[in-house]
Amino acid sequence: MVTAPVSPGAGTADRSTTSRRGSRGRAPTTRTGNGSERSTPEGFAHRELLGLVEPVPQRTLLDEFNRVEAIKGQSRGKGRQSMTAASGRRPVVADALAECPVGRWVRFDDFSQFMQAASFHFDVTRDPWHLYLSEPEYGSLGASGSHDWCIVQDRYMLCLLFEYAATLGLIDVAYTDPGNARPDFTHMWGADYLEYLSRYDGLHYFRLNPLGAYCLGLAEAYEPSTPPARAALTIYPGLWLQALAPLSPDERLMLEIYANEEKNGVWRLDPDKALDAIESGHDPDAFRRFLAARDDQPLPETVDGFLRNAERGARALRVQGTAVLVECADAEIAARLATDAGTAKLCLRAGERQLVVRATAEKAFRKAAHGLGYGMPAG
């Protein structure tokens, strides 16, 4: 149960607020209480996680409002042309989010009202007549009361907070079934059979957490919390692990990355799994810390050696690029191409009649082969 929610901006008169004015290429600044400006913490740059600062071209293809599927007309014709760029909306929401107290629950409706009162304004569409519920002829959002802030802007913000800020771990959320959670749309034509306008209608409260504060430039540094070890393990030199208590889901997930469960509560480290894990980017040191936190005894040398060997093996090979395997008509042609001054530097012999050519050098190899009177038909 969420208790003691507070309003955005409450108790923040004496703290710096993130400036909404700035230019590309200029270091972000904050306004202090006396009106002077100073550089924001380095963490401010991490607002890029949300795509909430600079309009990044690659992100303009994604519009969070498309997730509000009950509102139609967004993806075609004049409706699509009337939609504003999402890259212009996100910074406004980010700046308002930076006004929220860290570690305190905020009611979404209070947040929305604060944005309107404090002039954190943005538009989702330039012409709501092109958006509609059910039927474009009757359910247009252009009708009076059908494109109010609570209908359009709130649904955009609910999606942005739930799908992106919460998913990235920047905020915690209190969410219930969206059905009938926000009946502010039920007067609209075409809403008769809708239990909710968006799947995010059940978002009632959110809380800006330390990671969110760091990413929004409100904290100088972020120290990730480490969950306490719950299940004790006995780690044997033969690469066996025994859980002395039921494992939590996250502990089981960690063990499954490196080991196989042979029987209930008994695991064995697996070389193939360890290779796959490290090759995929998992940090073996994190697994060492995981094991050390659950066994009072030092990590057996065989287990530490197993992880060292897996790490060395997983990083033994590097992909330098792709290549083309060329098959020559006979060994004589292959030998000539492999030794000619013009082609030898572009290929390697890979068998009696095969040559390997880097994909980046294929065009040059083909040209040099033409000079010797040899063609290479495509495919």
C-alpha positions as CSV (number, residue, x, y, z in Angstrom):
1,M,0.0,0.0,0.0
2,V,1.4,3.4,-1.0
3,T,1.3,6.0,1.7
4,A,2.2,9.7,2.1
5,P,2.5,10.7,-1.5
6,V,3.9,14.2,-2.1
7,S,3.5,16.7,-4.9
8,P,6.3,17.4,-7.4
9,G,8.3,20.5,-6.5
10,A,7.3,20.3,-2.8
11,G,10.1,21.3,-0.5
12,T,12.4,22.0,-3.3
13,A,12.6,25.8,-3.3
14,D,16.1,25.8,-2.1
15,R,17.5,23.3,-4.5
16,S,18.8,23.6,-8.0
17,T,16.3,22.9,-10.8
18,T,17.3,21.6,-14.2
19,S,17.3,24.3,-16.8
20,R,15.0,23.7,-19.8
21,R,16.9,26.1,-21.9
22,G,20.0,25.1,-23.6
23,S,21.6,24.4,-27.0
24,R,23.1,21.4,-28.6
25,G,26.8,21.0,-27.9
26,R,26.6,23.1,-24.8
27,A,27.1,21.5,-21.4
28,P,23.9,21.3,-19.5
29,T,23.5,23.8,-16.6
30,T,21.3,24.2,-13.6
31,R,19.9,27.4,-12.1
32,T,20.8,27.9,-8.5
33,G,18.8,29.8,-5.9
34,N,20.5,33.1,-6.6
35,G,20.0,32.9,-10.4
36,S,23.5,31.9,-11.3
37,E,24.3,28.9,-13.5
38,R,26.6,26.0,-12.9
39,S,27.4,22.8,-14.7
40,T,25.2,19.9,-13.8
41,P,26.7,16.6,-12.5
42,E,28.2,14.2,-15.1
43,G,25.2,12.0,-14.6
44,F,23.0,14.5,-16.5
45,A,24.3,13.0,-19.7
46,H,22.7,9.7,-18.8
47,R,19.3,11.2,-19.5
48,E,20.1,9.9,-23.0
49,L,18.9,6.6,-21.5
50,L,15.4,7.8,-21.9
51,G,16.0,9.7,-25.1
52,L,14.7,12.7,-23.1
53,V,17.3,15.3,-23.8
54,E,18.6,15.8,-27.4
55,P,16.4,14.9,-30.3
56,V,18.3,11.9,-31.7
57,P,17.3,11.2,-35.3
58,Q,17.2,7.4,-34.8
59,R,14.6,7.9,-32.1
60,T,12.2,10.0,-34.1
61,L,10.9,6.8,-35.7
62,L,9.5,5.8,-32.3
63,D,6.5,7.5,-30.8
64,E,5.4,6.3,-27.5
65,F,1.8,7.5,-28.1
66,N,1.4,4.7,-30.7
67,R,1.2,2.4,-27.7
68,V,-2.2,4.0,-26.9
69,E,-3.8,1.7,-29.4
70,A,-7.4,2.8,-28.8
71,I,-6.7,6.2,-30.3
72,K,-6.5,5.5,-34.0
73,G,-5.4,7.5,-37.0
74,Q,-1.9,8.1,-35.7
75,S,0.0,6.0,-38.3
76,R,-1.5,7.1,-41.6
77,G,-2.4,10.1,-43.7
78,K,-3.2,13.5,-42.1
79,G,-3.3,11.9,-38.6
80,R,0.4,10.9,-38.9
81,Q,1.3,14.3,-40.4
82,S,-0.3,16.1,-37.6
83,M,1.6,14.3,-34.8
84,T,4.4,16.3,-33.2
85,A,7.9,14.9,-32.9
86,A,8.3,12.7,-29.8
87,S,11.8,14.0,-29.4
88,G,10.3,17.4,-28.6
89,R,8.0,16.0,-25.9
90,R,10.4,13.8,-24.0
91,P,12.6,16.7,-22.6
92,V,9.6,18.4,-21.2
93,V,8.6,15.3,-19.2
94,A,12.2,14.8,-18.1
95,D,12.4,18.3,-16.8
96,A,9.2,17.9,-14.9
97,L,10.4,14.6,-13.6
98,A,13.5,16.3,-12.3
99,E,11.3,18.4,-10.1
100,C,10.0,15.3,-8.2
101,P,11.4,14.5,-4.7
102,V,13.8,11.5,-4.7
103,G,12.6,8.5,-2.8
104,R,9.0,9.8,-2.2
105,W,5.8,8.5,-3.9
106,V,4.2,11.0,-6.2
107,R,0.6,10.6,-7.3
108,F,0.5,10.7,-11.1
109,D,-2.5,13.0,-11.2
110,D,-0.6,15.5,-8.9
111,F,2.4,15.2,-11.3
112,S,0.1,16.0,-14.3
113,Q,-1.5,19.0,-12.5
114,F,1.9,20.3,-11.5
115,M,3.1,20.1,-15.1
116,Q,0.2,22.2,-16.3
117,A,0.5,24.7,-13.4
118,A,4.3,25.1,-13.9
119,S,4.1,25.5,-17.7
120,F,5.7,22.2,-18.6
121,H,3.6,22.1,-21.7
122,F,3.8,20.0,-24.9
123,D,1.5,18.9,-27.7
124,V,1.1,15.4,-29.0
125,T,-0.8,16.4,-32.1
126,R,-1.3,19.7,-34.0
127,D,-4.8,18.7,-35.1
128,P,-6.8,16.3,-32.9
129,W,-9.6,16.1,-35.6
130,H,-7.5,13.5,-37.4
131,L,-7.4,11.2,-34.3
132,Y,-10.4,9.1,-33.3
133,L,-11.9,6.3,-31.4
134,S,-13.6,3.5,-33.3
135,E,-14.8,5.5,-36.3
136,P,-13.2,8.6,-37.9
137,E,-16.6,10.1,-38.9
138,Y,-18.0,10.2,-35.3
139,G,-15.3,9.5,-32.7
140,S,-12.9,12.3,-33.6
141,L,-10.8,13.7,-30.7
142,G,-11.4,17.1,-32.2
143,A,-14.8,17.3,-30.5
144,S,-15.0,19.4,-27.3
145,G,-13.8,17.5,-24.3
146,S,-12.1,14.8,-26.3
147,H,-8.6,16.2,-26.6
148,D,-8.2,17.6,-23.1
149,W,-4.8,17.3,-21.3
150,C,-6.1,14.3,-19.3
151,I,-7.1,12.5,-22.6
152,V,-4.0,13.1,-24.7
153,Q,-1.0,14.4,-22.7
154,D,-1.7,12.2,-19.7
155,R,-1.9,9.1,-21.8
156,Y,1.4,9.9,-23.5
157,M,3.1,10.5,-20.1
158,L,1.7,7.4,-18.6
159,C,3.2,5.3,-21.4
160,L,6.6,7.1,-21.2
161,L,6.9,6.6,-17.5
162,F,5.7,3.0,-17.4
163,E,7.3,1.6,-20.6
164,Y,10.5,3.5,-20.5
165,A,11.4,5.2,-17.2
166,A,10.2,2.2,-15.1
167,T,11.6,-0.4,-17.5
168,L,15.0,1.3,-17.3
169,G,14.8,1.2,-13.5
170,L,14.7,5.0,-13.1
171,I,11.4,5.0,-11.2
172,D,9.4,2.6,-9.1
173,V,5.7,2.4,-9.9
174,A,2.4,1.4,-8.2
175,Y,0.1,-0.1,-10.8
176,T,-3.3,-1.7,-10.7
177,D,-5.6,-3.2,-13.3
178,P,-6.3,-0.5,-15.8
179,G,-10.0,-1.3,-16.2
180,N,-12.1,1.6,-15.0
181,A,-9.0,3.2,-13.4
182,R,-9.4,6.5,-15.3
183,P,-13.0,7.0,-16.5
184,D,-12.3,10.5,-17.8
185,F,-12.8,9.2,-21.4
186,T,-16.1,7.5,-21.0
187,H,-18.1,10.4,-22.4
188,M,-16.4,10.2,-25.8
189,W,-18.1,8.7,-28.8
190,G,-16.8,5.2,-29.4
191,A,-15.7,4.6,-25.8
192,D,-18.8,2.5,-24.9
193,Y,-17.0,-0.8,-25.0
194,L,-13.6,0.3,-23.7
195,E,-12.7,-0.6,-20.2
196,Y,-9.6,1.7,-20.4
197,L,-8.2,4.1,-22.9
198,S,-4.7,2.8,-22.5
199,R,-3.1,-0.2,-20.8
200,Y,-1.2,2.3,-18.6
201,D,-4.3,3.8,-17.0
202,G,-3.5,1.7,-13.9
203,L,-0.4,3.7,-13.1
204,H,-1.3,5.6,-10.0
205,Y,1.9,6.5,-8.2
206,F,5.6,6.6,-9.1
207,R,8.8,7.2,-7.1
208,L,12.0,8.7,-8.5
209,N,14.8,6.4,-7.2
210,P,18.6,7.0,-6.8
211,L,19.3,5.7,-10.3
212,G,16.7,8.1,-11.8
213,A,18.1,11.0,-9.7
214,Y,21.6,10.3,-11.1
215,C,20.4,10.0,-14.7
216,L,18.5,13.3,-14.4
217,G,21.5,15.1,-13.0
218,L,20.1,15.4,-9.5
219,A,23.0,13.4,-7.9
220,E,26.7,13.5,-8.4
221,A,27.1,9.7,-8.4
222,Y,25.2,6.5,-8.3
223,E,26.1,3.5,-6.1
224,P,24.0,0.4,-7.2
225,S,22.6,-1.5,-4.3
226,T,23.6,-5.1,-3.8
227,P,20.8,-7.5,-2.7
228,P,21.8,-9.4,0.4
229,A,22.7,-13.1,0.0
230,R,19.8,-15.3,0.9
231,A,20.7,-18.9,0.2
232,A,23.9,-20.4,1.6
233,L,26.0,-22.5,-0.7
234,T,28.6,-25.1,-0.1
235,I,31.2,-25.0,-2.9
236,Y,33.3,-28.2,-3.4
237,P,36.6,-28.5,-5.2
238,G,35.1,-30.9,-7.8
239,L,33.0,-28.0,-9.2
240,W,30.0,-29.1,-7.3
241,L,27.7,-26.5,-5.6
242,Q,25.1,-27.4,-3.0
243,A,22.3,-25.0,-1.9
244,L,21.6,-25.3,1.8
245,A,18.3,-23.4,1.5
246,P,15.8,-22.8,-1.3
247,L,17.1,-20.4,-3.9
248,S,15.4,-17.1,-4.8
249,P,14.5,-16.7,-8.5
250,D,17.5,-14.3,-9.1
251,E,19.9,-16.7,-7.4
252,R,18.6,-19.6,-9.5
253,L,19.0,-17.5,-12.6
254,M,22.6,-16.7,-11.8
255,L,23.5,-20.3,-11.2
256,E,21.7,-21.4,-14.4
257,I,24.1,-19.2,-16.4
258,Y,27.2,-21.1,-15.3
259,A,26.0,-24.5,-14.0
260,N,23.5,-27.4,-14.4
261,E,21.3,-28.6,-11.7
262,E,22.1,-32.3,-11.4
263,K,19.4,-32.9,-8.7
264,N,17.4,-30.9,-6.3
265,G,19.7,-28.3,-4.7
266,V,22.9,-29.8,-6.2
267,W,24.6,-28.0,-9.1
268,R,27.8,-28.6,-11.2
269,L,29.7,-25.9,-13.1
270,D,29.5,-26.5,-16.8
271,P,32.4,-25.5,-19.2
272,D,30.1,-24.9,-22.2
273,K,27.7,-22.7,-20.2
274,A,30.6,-20.8,-18.7
275,L,32.0,-20.2,-22.2
276,D,28.7,-19.1,-23.6
277,A,28.1,-16.8,-20.6
278,I,31.4,-14.9,-20.8
279,E,31.3,-14.9,-24.6
280,S,27.8,-13.2,-24.3
281,G,29.2,-10.5,-22.0
282,H,28.6,-11.9,-18.5
283,D,31.3,-10.9,-16.0
284,P,32.9,-13.9,-14.3
285,D,34.0,-11.6,-11.4
286,A,30.4,-11.0,-10.6
287,F,29.8,-14.7,-10.4
288,R,32.9,-15.0,-8.1
289,R,31.4,-12.4,-5.8
290,F,28.0,-14.2,-5.9
291,L,29.7,-17.4,-4.8
292,A,31.9,-15.8,-2.2
293,A,28.9,-14.0,-0.6
294,R,27.2,-17.4,0.0
295,D,30.0,-19.5,1.3
296,D,32.1,-18.7,4.4
297,Q,35.0,-20.7,3.1
298,P,37.4,-19.2,0.4
299,L,36.6,-20.1,-3.2
300,P,38.3,-23.4,-4.0
301,E,41.3,-23.1,-6.3
302,T,39.8,-25.5,-8.7
303,V,36.6,-23.3,-9.0
304,D,38.6,-20.1,-9.4
305,G,40.8,-21.9,-12.0
306,F,37.7,-23.1,-13.8
307,L,36.5,-19.5,-14.1
308,R,39.9,-18.2,-15.2
309,N,40.2,-20.8,-17.9
310,A,36.7,-20.1,-19.1
311,E,37.4,-16.4,-19.3
312,R,40.7,-17.0,-21.1
313,G,39.0,-19.4,-23.5
314,A,36.0,-17.3,-24.2
315,R,38.2,-14.4,-25.2
316,A,40.7,-16.4,-27.2
317,L,39.2,-15.7,-30.6
318,R,38.1,-12.4,-32.1
319,V,36.0,-11.8,-35.2
320,Q,37.9,-9.5,-37.4
321,G,35.5,-9.4,-40.3
322,T,33.7,-11.6,-42.9
323,A,35.3,-13.2,-45.9
324,V,34.4,-14.8,-49.3
325,L,35.4,-18.4,-50.1
326,V,36.4,-18.5,-53.7
327,E,36.7,-21.8,-55.6
328,C,39.0,-21.9,-58.6
329,A,38.4,-24.0,-61.7
330,D,41.7,-25.9,-61.0
331,A,44.7,-25.9,-58.7
332,E,46.9,-24.1,-61.3
333,I,44.6,-21.0,-61.2
334,A,44.5,-21.1,-57.4
335,A,48.3,-21.2,-57.3
336,R,48.7,-18.4,-59.7
337,L,46.2,-16.1,-57.8
338,A,47.9,-16.9,-54.5
339,T,51.3,-16.0,-55.7
340,D,50.7,-13.1,-58.2
341,A,51.8,-9.7,-56.9
342,G,48.5,-8.2,-57.6
343,T,46.3,-10.8,-56.0
344,A,48.4,-12.5,-53.4
345,K,48.0,-9.6,-50.9
346,L,44.2,-9.9,-51.2
347,C,43.7,-13.6,-50.6
348,L,44.9,-16.7,-48.7
349,R,45.1,-20.3,-49.9
350,A,42.5,-22.4,-48.2
351,G,42.9,-25.8,-50.0
352,E,43.9,-27.1,-53.4
353,R,41.4,-25.0,-55.3
354,Q,40.1,-22.6,-52.7
355,L,41.0,-19.1,-51.8
356,V,39.7,-16.9,-48.9
357,V,39.2,-13.2,-49.7
358,R,38.2,-10.6,-47.1
359,A,34.7,-9.2,-47.9
360,T,36.1,-5.7,-47.9
361,A,38.8,-6.7,-50.4
362,E,36.4,-8.5,-52.8
363,K,36.1,-5.7,-55.3
364,A,39.9,-5.1,-55.4
365,F,40.5,-8.9,-55.8
366,R,37.9,-9.1,-58.6
367,K,39.6,-6.3,-60.5
368,A,43.1,-7.8,-60.0
369,A,41.8,-11.2,-61.2
370,H,40.4,-9.5,-64.3
371,G,43.9,-8.3,-65.0
372,L,45.0,-11.9,-65.1
373,G,42.2,-12.9,-67.3
374,Y,40.0,-14.5,-64.7
375,G,36.3,-13.7,-64.0
376,M,34.3,-14.5,-60.9
377,P,30.5,-14.6,-61.5
378,A,28.4,-13.5,-58.6
379,G,26.9,-16.2,-56.2
